[in-house]
Each structure stands twice: as C-alpha cells, then as structure tokens.
Amino acid sequence: MSTALTVTHHSRPNYQANPATRESPAVRWLLLALGLSFFGLFLLLPLIAVFTEALRKGWEAYFTALSEPDTLSAMRLTLLAAAFAVPFNLVFGVSAAWAIAKHDFRGKQILITLIDLPFSVSPVVAGLMYVLLFGAQGWFGPWLQAHDLKIIFAVPGIVLATVFVTFPFVARELIPLMQAQGRDEEEAATVLGANGWQTFRRVTLPNIKWGLLYGVILCNARAMGEFGAVSVVSGHIRGLTNTLPLQVEILYNEYQFAAAFAVASILALLALVTLVLKQIVEWRAAVSAQEAS
C-alpha cells in the first residue's frame, strides 16, 4: 500500500509598499515649498537685508565705517577672544573625549553632564557668574584689587566668558565619534609597543581629524558671534572691551544704521565662511569614509 504524499506549495506573499506611506507628488512639492519658504523668510531674506543696508550709502561709506578705530579695536578683540578660546577648548575637548570614550572611571556621566552645562545655562547667566566670582564685590574681587588684577570689564573676563560658552563644541563633536570607533585599534597599538602619545598621533588622530576640524570650526564661529555673556562682563568700554557684536549694538542704538549694518555684515560673512568650511569638512569626511570602506 503506497501512501501518496501531497506537497502543497504556498506562494510567497507579494509585499508591496503601503500606499499610505508614499507621498504624492503634490505633497512632496508642498513640503518642499514650505521648507524653501521658511528658509527664504527667516534665513535668506534677513541675510540679504543686512548686506543691502550695509551698502545703502555706497562702498566708500561701507569701508569708512569698517575703518573706524572703535570698529577695528572690536575686530581685534573678537579675534583675540577666539584665539584664546578655540585652542583651550581644542585641548580640553580632545582630552575629555579621549578619557570618556577610551577609559572607564567613576564620575564619567557627571563629566558628560558638566560638558553640556553651557548648552543649558543662559549666556547672560554665565556672564553674571563671572561677575559674582571676579567682580569688585565678588568672591575674589578684594584679592584681585589688592594685587592690581582686573578680570571683569577687561579682556580676561571676555576671554573667560567666551571659553565658557564655547566649552562643549569640540568635546561634543568628538565623544560620539570616538565611542563609535571603539578601543580595538588603540589596544592593538599598545600591544605592539606604542606609548600613549604615539597611539594618539598615529591611530586616534587620523580617525578623528575631520570631526576635530568640524568641532573647531563651530567653536570658532560661536566664539566670534557671542553676545550675551560677553556683554555682561565687558562693561561696553569703547575701544577696549567691545567685540563686534557689542559694537553692532552700540552703533544701532546711536542710530548709525549704515555703520551698524556694515559691522554686522562682517559677522554675516564670517557665518557664510563657516558654512562653506563646514560643507567642505563634511564632504571630505564622507569621501574618506567611502575610501576606507
């Protein structure tokens, strides 16, 4: 007696994309139009207005406004504050990212939280904290006065305030990058006899160079555009403690609109240069990632 075995063939279901998750051309064009409208209204149009107002009285008036002694002093102070803040945050950011991503220790989460502190604290509050510490009536004020040292309403206070507000940028750019890369390459280099500096220079740094450059660009842009914290600690002393953003405010309050917009255009140009550098770094990082894969 033979037993017939019947094999039933079940065809594979034909999965199709849910039409509800596929936007129609009209919806796509509507979303694109909304995005471009918001971009034009809130970003592009104000930027065009700045340059239009800056050049309203012609190029001669524009360059005259930029060559004023107070404006040149504000430019120098802005560059000086960035020149101190960026290297400091570069060293701290790399060190903190290395410690957090490559080592386990008590208090790691506390350190990560403290790095994010400037993101949650208002810049004005940050400036007031330095006034409380180093002002004439502050905690260290009498000692500073006794030793003829001045921080508030002077360049050191501006540098400290700028360092504070730019504190997280390099570290926050590097921490997730170095965590994603893991520790295998560094451990292999150590096994092969490399010391800490050799491991960092030959293994870690090539892997993080684009993220590091990206963080430096953002840090520099934030340093040159800071207003709130610097405004509190500067004292608005013409030719001495005014940065470019403060100079714009003073000129605008004095109804020197053409000069105010001329100085503002310098900050806008710095922002555009930052965006171009940001795009170049992102492009180079993407190319490097493709080549590595």
Secondary structure per residue as TSV (DSSP state, phi and psi in degrees):
chain	resnum	aa	ss	phi	psi
A	1	M	-	360.0	123.1
A	2	S	-	-100.5	143.5
A	3	T	-	-106.6	124.0
A	4	A	-	-87.1	124.7
A	5	L	-	-98.9	122.2
A	6	T	-	-105.3	120.5
A	7	V	-	-100.0	120.2
A	8	T	-	-95.7	126.5
A	9	H	-	-95.3	119.8
A	10	H	-	-98.2	118.1
A	11	S	-	-69.7	144.1
A	12	R	-	-65.8	131.7
A	13	P	-	-60.1	145.1
A	14	N	-	-93.4	95.5
A	15	Y	-	-77.4	130.4
A	16	Q	-	-125.4	151.6
A	17	A	-	-62.9	137.5
A	18	N	-	-66.1	121.4
A	19	P	G	-57.0	-24.2
A	20	A	G	-69.9	-20.4
A	21	T	G	-95.3	2.6
A	22	R	S	-111.0	115.1
A	23	E	-	-75.3	146.1
A	24	S	-	-75.3	160.5
A	25	P	H	-55.3	-35.4
A	26	A	H	-63.8	-40.9
A	27	V	H	-67.6	-41.8
A	28	R	H	-61.7	-43.6
A	29	W	H	-66.6	-35.4
A	30	L	H	-65.5	-44.0
A	31	L	H	-63.9	-41.3
A	32	L	H	-63.7	-42.1
A	33	A	H	-64.8	-39.9
A	34	L	H	-64.8	-43.7
A	35	G	H	-62.1	-46.1
A	36	L	H	-66.3	-34.3
A	37	S	H	-65.6	-45.9
A	38	F	H	-64.3	-39.4
A	39	F	H	-62.0	-46.0
A	40	G	I	-67.5	-39.1
A	41	L	I	-75.4	-42.8
A	42	F	I	-100.4	-14.7
A	43	L	I	-121.1	-57.7
A	44	L	I	-70.3	-45.4
A	45	L	H	-62.6	-46.2
A	46	P	H	-61.1	-36.0
A	47	L	H	-65.4	-42.9
A	48	I	H	-63.5	-39.1
A	49	A	H	-63.2	-37.7
A	50	V	H	-60.8	-50.1
A	51	F	H	-69.5	-34.0
A	52	T	H	-64.0	-47.1
A	53	E	H	-67.5	-35.7
A	54	A	H	-64.1	-33.0
A	55	L	T	-103.8	11.7
A	56	R	T	-60.3	-37.0
A	57	K	T	-96.0	10.6
A	58	G	-	98.5	168.6
A	59	W	H	-68.0	-33.5
A	60	E	H	-63.9	-46.2
A	61	A	H	-65.2	-34.1
A	62	Y	H	-62.6	-51.1
A	63	F	H	-71.6	-28.6
A	64	T	H	-64.1	-42.2
A	65	A	H	-64.2	-38.1
A	66	L	H	-75.9	-19.6
A	67	S	T	-94.6	4.3
A	68	E	S	-62.2	140.9
A	69	P	H	-55.7	-41.1
A	70	D	H	-65.8	-37.2
A	71	T	H	-69.1	-42.6
A	72	L	H	-63.2	-38.6
A	73	S	H	-64.1	-39.5
A	74	A	H	-64.3	-38.9
A	75	M	H	-62.5	-45.7
A	76	R	H	-62.9	-41.3
A	77	L	H	-68.6	-37.5
A	78	T	H	-62.1	-45.6
A	79	L	H	-66.4	-36.0
A	80	L	H	-65.8	-45.3
A	81	A	H	-60.9	-42.1
A	82	A	H	-67.0	-35.8
A	83	A	H	-65.7	-28.5
A	84	F	H	-85.0	-43.2
A	85	A	H	-69.1	-42.7
A	86	V	H	-65.2	-50.5
A	87	P	H	-61.3	-39.3
A	88	F	H	-60.8	-48.3
A	89	N	H	-71.3	-25.5
A	90	L	H	-64.3	-49.3
A	91	V	H	-64.0	-46.6
A	92	F	H	-64.5	-43.8
A	93	G	H	-61.2	-44.2
A	94	V	H	-65.6	-43.6
A	95	S	H	-63.7	-46.5
A	96	A	H	-65.4	-43.0
A	97	A	H	-64.2	-40.5
A	98	W	H	-61.7	-46.3
A	99	A	H	-65.0	-42.8
A	100	I	H	-72.9	-41.4
A	101	A	H	-82.9	-29.5
A	102	K	H	-107.7	-8.5
A	103	H	-	-135.9	154.3
A	104	D	-	-110.3	130.8
A	105	F	-	-157.6	160.2
A	106	R	T	-69.1	140.4
A	107	G	T	86.4	11.8
A	108	K	H	-61.2	-45.1
A	109	Q	H	-65.9	-33.5
A	110	I	H	-64.6	-41.8
A	111	L	H	-62.3	-42.9
A	112	I	H	-61.7	-41.5
A	113	T	H	-63.8	-42.3
A	114	L	H	-66.3	-33.9
A	115	I	H	-62.0	-35.9
A	116	D	T	-80.1	-5.1
A	117	L	H	-56.0	-44.9
A	118	P	H	-61.7	-21.3
A	119	F	H	-70.7	-29.7
A	120	S	H	-98.9	-15.8
A	121	V	S	-95.4	132.1
A	122	S	-	-60.7	138.7
A	123	P	H	-56.2	-34.3
A	124	V	H	-64.2	-41.8
A	125	V	H	-63.9	-38.7
A	126	A	H	-60.2	-43.6
A	127	G	H	-62.8	-40.6
A	128	L	H	-64.5	-32.7
A	129	M	H	-62.8	-40.8
A	130	Y	H	-70.1	-34.3
A	131	V	H	-63.3	-41.6
A	132	L	H	-62.9	-34.2
A	133	L	H	-82.5	-46.1
A	134	F	H	-115.9	0.2
A	135	G	S	-69.7	172.3
A	136	A	T	-59.0	-34.8
A	137	Q	T	-101.9	12.2
A	138	G	S	-82.1	-176.4
A	139	W	S	-60.8	-43.9
A	140	F	S	-103.5	6.2
A	141	G	H	-58.4	-51.1
A	142	P	H	-59.1	-39.3
A	143	W	H	-66.0	-41.1
A	144	L	H	-65.0	-40.9
A	145	Q	H	-65.9	-37.8
A	146	A	H	-64.8	-28.8
A	147	H	T	-103.3	12.7
A	148	D	T	56.9	44.1
A	149	L	-	-113.7	136.6
A	150	K	-	-127.6	125.1
A	151	I	-	-114.2	-53.2
A	152	I	T	-74.9	142.1
A	153	F	T	62.6	32.4
A	154	A	S	-149.8	172.9
A	155	V	H	-59.9	-42.1
A	156	P	H	-57.2	-38.4
A	157	G	H	-64.9	-38.9
A	158	I	H	-64.9	-40.8
A	159	V	H	-64.9	-44.3
A	160	L	H	-61.6	-44.5
A	161	A	H	-63.4	-39.5
A	162	T	H	-67.2	-40.8
A	163	V	H	-60.0	-42.6
A	164	F	H	-62.2	-49.5
A	165	V	H	-71.2	-22.5
A	166	T	T	-99.4	5.1
A	167	F	T	-52.7	-44.6
A	168	P	H	-83.7	-13.9
A	169	F	H	-64.0	-49.3
A	170	V	H	-69.8	-45.6
A	171	A	H	-61.4	-44.3
A	172	R	H	-69.3	-23.1
A	173	E	H	-78.7	-32.4
A	174	L	H	-90.9	-32.5
A	175	I	H	-57.5	-55.1
A	176	P	H	-63.9	-33.0
A	177	L	H	-64.9	-46.2
A	178	M	H	-72.7	-31.4
A	179	Q	H	-66.7	-39.2
A	180	A	H	-66.9	-31.1
A	181	Q	H	-76.6	-20.2
A	182	G	-	75.6	-167.4
A	183	R	S	-116.5	1.2
A	184	D	H	-59.8	-47.0
A	185	E	H	-65.9	-40.7
A	186	E	H	-65.3	-41.1
A	187	E	H	-65.5	-37.9
A	188	A	H	-65.1	-41.0
A	189	A	H	-64.2	-38.0
A	190	T	H	-65.3	-41.8
A	191	V	H	-61.8	-35.0
A	192	L	T	-79.3	-0.5
A	193	G	T	104.3	5.6
A	194	A	-	-75.7	142.1
A	195	N	-	-84.9	-178.4
A	196	G	H	-61.5	-44.5
A	197	W	H	-66.7	-41.3
A	198	Q	H	-64.5	-39.5
A	199	T	H	-63.2	-43.9
A	200	F	I	-66.3	-45.4
A	201	R	I	-70.5	-37.6
A	202	R	I	-99.2	-18.6
A	203	V	I	-116.0	-57.2
A	204	T	I	-71.8	-49.6
A	205	L	H	-59.0	-44.8
A	206	P	H	-59.8	-28.8
A	207	N	H	-79.6	-22.5
A	208	I	H	-113.3	5.3
A	209	K	H	-60.7	-39.1
A	210	W	H	-73.9	-39.0
A	211	G	H	-64.4	-37.6
A	212	L	H	-64.2	-45.4
A	213	L	H	-64.1	-38.8
A	214	Y	H	-61.9	-44.6
A	215	G	H	-63.9	-38.4
A	216	V	H	-64.7	-41.0
A	217	I	H	-62.1	-46.3
A	218	L	H	-64.9	-40.9
A	219	C	H	-62.1	-43.3
A	220	N	H	-65.9	-41.6
A	221	A	H	-63.8	-41.3
A	222	R	H	-66.8	-38.4
A	223	A	H	-64.3	-42.3
A	224	M	H	-76.8	-21.0
A	225	G	H	-101.4	3.0
A	226	E	-	-66.3	136.5
A	227	F	-	-123.5	-53.2
A	228	G	H	-59.5	-58.2
A	229	A	H	-65.1	-40.8
A	230	V	H	-66.5	-36.6
A	231	S	H	-61.7	-37.0
A	232	V	H	-70.0	-41.4
A	233	V	H	-93.3	-6.6
A	234	S	H	-84.1	-37.2
A	235	G	-	81.5	-3.5
A	236	H	-	55.0	45.7
A	237	I	-	-87.0	117.1
A	238	R	T	-59.3	133.6
A	239	G	T	76.2	-3.0
A	240	L	T	-126.2	-50.3
A	241	T	T	-124.8	16.7
A	242	N	-	-94.8	125.8
A	243	T	-	-91.3	178.3
A	244	L	H	-59.3	-46.0
A	245	P	H	-60.6	-38.1
A	246	L	H	-69.2	-35.5
A	247	Q	H	-65.0	-37.5
A	248	V	H	-61.1	-45.2
A	249	E	H	-61.5	-45.0
A	250	I	H	-63.6	-46.7
A	251	L	H	-63.4	-39.4
A	252	Y	H	-67.6	-41.5
A	253	N	H	-66.4	-23.8
A	254	E	T	-92.2	10.8
A	255	Y	T	64.6	23.6
A	256	Q	-	-93.7	71.4
A	257	F	H	-65.6	-42.0
A	258	A	H	-62.2	-44.3
A	259	A	H	-66.4	-39.3
A	260	A	H	-62.0	-44.8
A	261	F	H	-71.3	-29.0
A	262	A	H	-64.2	-45.2
A	263	V	H	-66.7	-39.3
A	264	A	H	-62.6	-32.0
A	265	S	H	-65.3	-30.1
A	266	I	H	-64.1	-43.3
A	267	L	H	-65.2	-37.5
A	268	A	H	-65.5	-40.9
A	269	L	H	-62.7	-40.1
A	270	L	H	-61.9	-38.0
A	271	A	H	-64.9	-41.4
A	272	L	H	-65.6	-41.8
A	273	V	H	-61.7	-39.7
A	274	T	H	-61.1	-42.4
A	275	L	H	-64.0	-41.6
A	276	V	H	-63.6	-45.8
A	277	L	H	-62.4	-38.9
A	278	K	H	-60.5	-44.5
A	279	Q	H	-65.1	-39.6
A	280	I	H	-63.3	-43.9
A	281	V	H	-64.2	-43.6
A	282	E	H	-63.0	-39.5
A	283	W	H	-65.4	-45.2
A	284	R	H	-64.1	-38.2
A	285	A	H	-64.2	-40.9
A	286	A	H	-66.0	-40.2
A	287	V	H	-64.2	-43.3
A	288	S	H	-63.0	-38.9
A	289	A	H	-66.1	-39.2
A	290	Q	H	-66.3	-41.2
A	291	E	H	-65.6	-36.7
A	292	A	H	-69.4	-32.4
A	293	S	-	-83.6	360.0
